[in-house]
Amino acid sequence: MQLFKPLIWVLFPCFLLSWSFTSAQFPPSAGQQGSTALHADSSIFVAWSTNAVISRGPQQIDMPALGDASYGTTAAAIGKADINVISLGDGGTISCYFDKYLINGPGPDFAVFENGFSEQFLELGFVEVSSDGIQFARFPSVSLTTEAVQVGGFGILEATLIHNLAGKYHAFYGTPFDLSEIQSEIVNVDSITVVRVVDVVGSLQAGLCSFDAEGRIINDPWPTPFPSSGFDFDAIGVIHNADFLDVSKQLINSFQLYPNPCKGLLYIVVSANFQKSNQLLVSDLSGKVILKTSLTSTNEAIDVSHLNAGTYVVSLNNGNQTWFQKLMLR
């Protein structure tokens, strides 16, 4: 739902409820320690979706007379996340295509962006992948939000109770997906050509509801009987695609990090033909530089024990070119 979002906190504060949740266990909202949210400006992204096909769902699945969702166009689904969105409607889908196929690299391989305007107003979607555009495998999702009370159309969710559902993070912050979590013989995780997002119908009513991978009803804001109903799709950012294979070979010959994942001392090895005094930066996934140093030899160690566990981007500039590698800290 998108059109009325800016007015929600002014016009409908009475709809905001404090929910009783089961024990939280997944990463928290963007900006909080331990979050896996990926900012759209992060250098970790190497590409974005280049084409999309949408199949809209109704504004409210049990009231078909209202018609289908209609906000936005497929052009909004192409390119970098910019909160220009297309609304899927209840149970609607969008299939996104890429110039180069996605592969299963280290850590997350792509991220899905929605345009939630707060840390707790979240609209969720299933994520599926395909190698041939015909057969799709779905990421195993988990929703621990209580099923005791319906989350209303302007209700709230807690990110720590959600896993492998798009829309877990607010605008400009993508939800990451790791292809290694796909355990299916019908897709090749090293040759993904299509990523599909399916709106979660958050109703608790039998016959209308959606279920997570473990059979729990997924409770999210419902109903949203507007042209902007359902999941508001923004973008898909690619982290690992076919280019990564070639880049990896080049990195092995020029710039290595070990151990990776790391905790304590990180060793950096550069090839002998690199100039000395290479500038090395360690940045978080929002692009903020956390550590900056210069290398004066081809084999050095830096202490990263003071950094929080998570995913970082290490960049090395030799005066002519900048190289990037992903670093996992434990």
N, C-alpha and C positions, 0 to 999 in steps of 0.2 A: 504494500500500500504506500503510495507516494504523494498524491496531490495534497492531502490534508495533514501530512506529517508536521510541518512547521507550526500548525495551530493546536496540536494536541495538548501540549502542556499548559496552554492558556485556557482552552475551551473545555477540556475534559479532565481536570486533575482528579475529579472524584472517581474516575475509572481506574486509577493507579492503585493497585492492591499490593499488600505485603503477603507473599505466598509462603507457605510452609514447604520447604524442599527436603528431599532426602539428602544424605551426606554428599557434599560436593567432592569431585575427584578429578576433574579435568582442568586444563589451563584456563585462567581467568580472562577478564576483559582486556582489550587493547590498552597498553600503557601500564598495566600492573605487572609486578614481578612474576615471571614464569609464563607470561602470555606468549602464545605462538602466532599472534596477529602479525601480518606482513603489510607494511605500508606500501601504497602504490608507487612511491618514489624510490623504493629500495632498489639498489643496484643488483639485487639477486634475480630480478626479472630480466629475461633475455628476449621475450617476445610476448605478444598478446593475440587474442583470437582475431581472425581476419574475415570470418563469415559466420552467419548464424541463421537458423531456421526455427521459427517459433510455432507452437501449437497452443493457443490460448485456452484457458479454462474459464468457467463462469465466475461472475463476481461473487456469487454465493451458491455453493453446489446444490443446496436443497431448494433454491428459488431460481430456477432456470429462466423465468420470465424477466429477470433483471438483465439478462444478456451476459455476454462475455466481458472480461476485462479488456480495456482498450487503450490504456495509457502507454505512450512511447512507441517507438518503431525499432525495427531490427538494427538500424544504424547505430543505436545506442549501445548495442552489445559488442561492437567492434572497436578495437583499440584499447588504450589505457583507461583504467578506472577514473571516472570524472564525475560521478553521481548523476550522470545523464542516463536514465534507466528505461527499461521496458518491463511492464508488469505482466506476470504470467497468469494471474487468476487462480482459483482453486483447482489444484491438480494439473495446472498447465505445465508445459515443458519448453525448454529451449536447448537446441543442439548447436554447439560451437565447433568451428573448424579452424585449422591452423595451416600456415604455409609449410611447416615441417612437423613431422610426427613427434609426439612426446615420448620420452623414455623414462625408465625407472632408474634414477640416479641416487646419490646419497641424500637422505633426508627428504623433505617435501619436494614434489615435482611440479606442482602448479597450485594456484590459489584462486578461489572464487570470491568475487566482490558483490556485496549488496549495498544499499544506501541507508541503512538504519541510522537514525539521527541521534541516538543515545546508546549508552553501554548496555541498556536493559530492554529497549524496545527492539526486539529481534524477530524477524520473519524467516522461517527456515525452509531449506530445500534439500532433497536428496541429490547426491552426485553420482553419476554413472559414467563409465568409459567404454569405448568400443574401438576395435582395431579395423573393423570392416564396415562400420556404419549401420550394421544390421543387428548383430548380437551385442548386448550391453551387460556389463557387470556393475553392480552397485557397491559403493563403499559401505562397509558394515557400520551403521550408525547407532548411537546410543543417546537416549533422552531419559533423564532421571527426574524431570519436572513432575510434580505431583499430578495424579489423575483425579484427585478428589474434587477439584473445582475448575471449571472452564476458565482458561485465560481469555479475557474479553478482547474485543477488537482493539482496544487501546491499553491492553495489559502488558506485563513485563515478564522477562525471563532472566535466568541466571546462567551466565556463560559456563560456569564451572560444572554445570549439570548436562552439558551438551558436547558430543564428540562426533566428528565426521558428518556434520550437517552444515551446509552452506548457510550463510547469514548469521553465524555465531558472533561475528564482530561487526562494529558499526562502520559507517561510511569511510572510505579511503583505506580501510584495513581488511585485507583478504583473509579468508579461512584457508589454511594450507591442507593439501591432500598428498599423501605418500602412496605411490602406486604399489609399493611392496605390501600394502594392506589388502590388495585385491588378490584373493585366492580363488581363481576361476580359470578353467581350461578354455573358456570360450573367447578370451581376449589374450593378446600378447602385450604385456605391460611394457615391452621395449619397442612397441610400434602402435601407439595410441593416436588415432586420427580424429576422434570425436569425443568431446566431453559434453554430457547432457545434464542439465539441472531440472529437477522435477519439484514443483511446489508441494510442500507438505500441507495437507488439509488438517488444520489444528483442532478440528472439532472432536469432542469426546463422544458424540452420538454414534451409536452402533450403525454400521453401514456407510458412514461418512468419514470415519477417522482413518488416520495413517499410523503405521506401526514402525518402530525401530527394528534393528536386526535381531533383537532378542524378544520381540513380540509385545513390547510395551506400547501403549498408545502415546503418540507424540502430541503434547499439549502446547499449542502456540497461539498467538493472537487470532481469534476467530469469533464471529464473522467480520469480514471487512467488505461490505457490499458497496463498493465504489468502482469506478473505472480503473483505479489503480490497485485493485484487489490482488492479494497474494504476494508471492516473492517478487521483489523488484530487482531484476538482474541488471548488474552494471558491467562486469568484465571478468575475463579469466586471464590471469598473468601466468606466463610459462617460466618455469625455472630450469627444467631439463628437457631439451629437445635433441634432434639429430645432431645439431652443431656441437653439443656437449661432448660427443665421442671424439671429434677432431680436436676440440680445445683441450680435452684431458690429455691427449697424446702430447700436445705442445707443452702443457704445464709440467708433465713429467720430465721433460727435457730442459726446463727453465726454472721452475719454482715449486718447491715441495714443502709441505707442512707435516710434522709428525710429533707425537702421536695425534691422531685425529679420528675419533673424539679425544679431547685432552682435558687434563686437570692438573694444574701446576705449571711445569715448564713446557713451553712450546718451542720446538726446534724448527728453524727456517733454513732451508738449503737452496741456494741459487746456483745456476750454472756459472762456470768460470768466465764465460764471455759477457756476463752482466757487469756493468760498471759498479764501482764501489759507491757507498753512500746512497743506496737505493732507499727511497722513502716508503715505509711500510705503515699502513693504517689498518686498524681493526674497528669496524663499524657494526652497530646493531642493525636490525632489519628495517628500522625507520630511516636509516642513513646517517644517524648521529655517530660521530667519531668518538670511540671510547678510549682508544690507545693510539699513540703516534710515536714512531721512532725511526731511526735511520740505521741501515745495516752497513757495517764497515768490513765485513768479510763474507765469504760464501757459505759459512756454516755458523749460525748464531742461535742463542736461546733467549727467549723472553719469558718473564713470569706473568702468567695470566690467572693465577690463583685468586686474585682479588675480583675477578669478573664473575658475574652471575652465570649460572648454568643456562644454556640456550644456544641458539644458532646465531652466528656472526659472519660477516663478510670481511675477508682479509684482502687488501689490495696492495700491490707492489708496483711502484713506478721507477723505471730505470733511466728516466730522462727523455725517452723516446716513446715509450709505450707503457700502458697500465694493464697489469694482469690481476685477475680476481680468482679467489678460491673461497669455498664455504668452510667455516670452522665450527665444529660442534664442541661445546664445553659442557663438562659434566659437573 
